[in-house]
């Protein structure tokens, strides 16, 4: 990696002013002891001026100038899908690690071209936050402890495409081997609700599409279930089910066998401070079950939402990784395979046929 181990903050540069850029700016400004945001590249002088006024960091017009002027330890790319491969190639061509927004390329051919053209694929990580959401980290800790036994299946009805596939693989503990996909789509009416633009001004029905896929991960079952607008809609609840040989998790309840004839069910309890007369400040503290803490918020006092916690976890993992002080958050090889599986879900849902996905050149 490029950054030497030490106590100084890791230097970060950002490329782009996409929707996710605000998350990275907010997180970097809150974690100044660990990361230092040294500059941002945007082709728009107007957007650059807005970032400078809001965040007090210098901006430049292209990624080459960002690298030459600020020499960041790693770069975060937050640009449209079609632009991402070129940014990755440029940054890695300078020998600098990059944390690229999802997905790393728009389609399968683009994934293959990127892998073949990028100078050092090992320098590329992808900013996939869903496996690092607090509740998912609690699930993964319970799985790692062996309370469920070997995990045999997982169902994710929470997010879509490569995000959901990354979640499924994290819960199932599978690598990037071959998979087969069978998917179908269903259209149904539902009342219009909250979206990125806010709440509707009148009550009206809309039609949403639900995609359901059965994914065979070498004998372990992943069930993909996503309905359009599910991120925001209060009538399209998010859920995750995980089943193992000795127990299961259904959303926020853990059921396991204490002995051959004694099943117990224990809720996963979220301790949220700052409620009612609690003066600790509004923050996630812990997630616990069965008298044990399975997740503790490492950003206590920052008032981060869960999404911020997940993205901050990826950023700090990246900072540790470039210093050879931690594991990589989500390598390009895994991100490429997960996006290839997501593309296969779309293909199977469209054609009605099973789609087999072999590992690409990143295997």
N, C-alpha and C positions, 0 to 999 in steps of 0.2 A: 504494500500500500504506500501511499504518498506521505501520510502524516506520521511523524515520529510520536511515540508514546510520551506523554507528559501531562502536565496539569493545565496547560493553556487550552482555551476553547478551540474546537475544530472549526476551520474556516470554510464557510459554505457560500457558494454562488447559486443564484436561481436564474433559469432561463424561462421567460414567458410570464404572462399575466392572466393565465387561464383561471377557471373557477376555483381550482384547488390551490392556486397561489396564495390566496388569502389565508388558508389554513397554515401553510408553511411560514408565511410572514408572522402570523399571530403566535405560532409555536416557537419560532426562533427568537422572537422578542421576549418571550417568557422564560427561555432557557439559556440565558446569556452566559451562565457559568460553564455550560457544556458546549454550546455552539455559538459561533460569531458569524452573522450574516454580513458579508463584506461587499456585496454588490448584486445587481439584478440586470439582466439583459432583456430589452424589449425593443422591437422595431418602431414602436410608437413613441415619439417624443412626448406626446400629451400624456400617455399612460405612465411613462417614466417620471414625468414631473409630478404626477399624482402620488406615485409610490414614494418619491423623495420627500414630498410634503408630509405624507402620512407616517412614514417609517423612519425618516432621517437617514436613509442609505443611498449611496450613489447608484445611478443607473447608466447603462451604455446601450448602444444600438444593436450589437450582435455578440454572439457567443465567443468569437475569437478575441474581441476586445476585452470581454469579461475575464477570460483566462489570462491574457497577456498583462492586463493591468492589475488584477487582484490575486492571481495564483491561488485559487481556492483549493482546499484539501479534497473536496468533492463538490459536484454540481448537482442540483436538483432541476430536472426538466419538467415544466408544466405547460405543455404546448399541445395542439391538436394531434390526433392519431397520425395523420399523414406526414406531419413534420418531425415526429419523434425519432424515426430511424436516422435521419440526417444529423440531428443534434447529438444522438448517441455516438455516431461515427466520428463526428468532429471532436467531441470531448475526449473519447477514448483514444483518438489519434494523438492527443497531447499527453497520453499516459495518466490521465486523471480519472478516478472512479466517478460514476454517475448513478444517481437515483432517479429513474425515469418514471413518469406517470404511466398508468395502465391504459391500454395494453402497449407493449413495446413496438408493435406494428399492426396495421389495420387488418391484414388477411394472412392466410397461410403462406402464400408466396412471399409476402413481405417479411414474415418471420424468418423464412429460410434465407432470403437475401441478406437480411440484417446479420444473422449468425455467420454467414459466409464472408461478409464484407467487413464486419467490425474487427479491428486489429486484435483486441484482447477481450473476448466475451466475458472472461472472468472478472473484469472491472465493472460489469453492469449489474446493478440491482434494480428491482422494480418496486414502486411504492404501493404495494398491496396491503391495505390496513386491516381487512376483515379478520384474518386469523389472530390479530392482536387486540381485538375488542376485549374489554375487561371480562365479560361473561364467557367469551370463547376461551380466553386464557384460563379461566377457572375450570371450564370443561376439560381443557387439555391437561391441566394439572391433575384432575381426578383420573383421567385416562392413564396418564403416566404413572400414577400411583398403583394402578392395577385394580381399582375398585370395580371396574366393569368387566374385567377379564379381557381377552382379545376382542377388539371392536370388529363387528361383522357387518354393520350397516349404519348409515347415517342419512338423515333427510334434512335438507336445508330449504326452507321457504322464507327467504329473508331478502336476498339480493339476487342479481342476475349475472348471466354469462360467466366470464373468467373469475369474477369475485366469488360467485357461488362455488365454482369448481375448486378454487383455492381453499375455500372453507371445507369442502367435502374431503379433499386430500389431507388437510391438516387434522381433521377429526378421525379419519380412517387410518392415518399413518402410512399412506401409500407413497411410493416413489413415482417416477415418471415413465412407467412401463406402458405397454399397450392396453387400450381399453376398447369396449364396444358400447355404442349408444343407441337407444331406442327412445324416440321422443314423439309427442303429439301436442297439438294446440287446441284450445277450446275458447270460444267467445261467449261472453255472458254480460248481462246488464248489471250495472251498479250505480248508485247515486254518486254524482260528481263530488269531489272532495278536495282537500288541500293538495297543492302542488308547489313547485318552486316559485310560482308567481303569486302564491297566497290562496285564500279561500275564494270559492265562487260567490257571486253576488246574488244568485238565485238558485232554488232547488231544481235540479234537472238530472236526468239519467244519462249515462254514457255507456259505451261498450268497451270492455277491456278484454285483452287476450291473455289466457293462462297457458304457459308452456310447462309440460311435465315430461321429465326424462328419467329413464332408468339407465344408470351407468355402471357397467361391470368393470370394476378395478381389480382384475385378476382374482375373481372369486369373492371380493367384497363389494357390497351394493351401495351405491350412492344414488339417492333420489333427489332430483332437481325439480323444484316446484316454484315458479315465479309468475306473478300476475302483474301486468302493467300498472304502474303507479303504487305498487305495494310499499315503497319506502315511506310514503306519507299518509296513505289512506287508513283511517281508524277502523274501517270494516274489513280490511285485508291484513289481518294480524301476522306478525312475523313469528316464526317458530323454528326450532331446531330439535330434532330427535336423534339420539345416539343409542345404539343397542350393542351390547357385548354379550359374552357367554355367561357372565355372572351378574350383570346388572344393566340398567339403562338410565338415560337422562331424557326426560320429556320436558322441554323448556326449562323451567326453574325447579324441577323436582328430580332428585336422585333416588332410585330404587335399587337396592342391592340385597344380596343374601348374606346374613350374618353367619349362618350355618345351614346345613342341608334342608332345614324345615322352618327357617325364620327369615322371611323377607321384611325389610324395613324401608320406609319411604321418608326421606329427609329433604326439606326445602332448601334451596340455595337462597340465602338471605343476603340482601344488599344493604350494607350500612351506609346510609346517606346522611351526612352531617348538615347542620344549618337549618333543620326543620323545627317548626314550633319555637320552643325556647332555647334550642341548642345554639350556642354562640361560637361554635368552632368554625363557622363559615360554610357556605354551600359547596360540598365536595363529596365525591365518592371516596369512601374509606376502604372498606373490605367487602369481599364476597365470601361467605362461609357456609358450611354445611356439616352436620354431624359433629359439631364441636371443634372443627378445624377451619382455619382460614386458607382458602384456595387461591385467593387473589388479593393483593394489597396494592393500592394505587401508589406508584412510585413518584407521582407528580402532585402529591398532597399539598394543598395550599395554592395551587395554580388555578383552581376553579374551572378545570377543563371538563367539557362534555365528553361522553364516551368516545365519540368519533375523534375528538382532539387527542384523547389519551392514546388511541390506537395509532394515529398518524405520528404523534410524538414518539411513541415506542419505536416505530420504524426509523425515524430520523436519528434517535439516539443509538439504536442498533447499528445503523450505517456509520455513525461517528465512531463507535467502538471498533467496528470492523476495519475501517481505514487505518486505525491505529494498531491493528493486529491484537485487539483486546476483546474480541467477541466474535460470535457467529454471524454470517451474512443474513440479512432479513429475508430476502426472497430473490434468489439468483435468476438471471435471464433464462437459463435452461428451464427452470420450473415455470416461470411466467409464460414462456413460449408454448410449453406443452399444455398448460391450463387454457390458454387462449385457443389452441388447436382443438381441444375438447369442446370448448364453448362454441366454436364454429361448427363442429360436428353435431352439436345439439340443434343448432339452427337448421343445418342441412337435413337431419333426420326428421325434424318437425315439418319441414317443407315438403319432403319427398315421401314421407311415410315409410321409409326403409331404414334398416339398421345401418349404422355407419361405424366402421372400424377405424381406430386411430392408432397408427404405429408411432413410436417415438421418432422425432425428427433428427436432424444432424446434431442437435444439442444433447442427444443421449450419450 
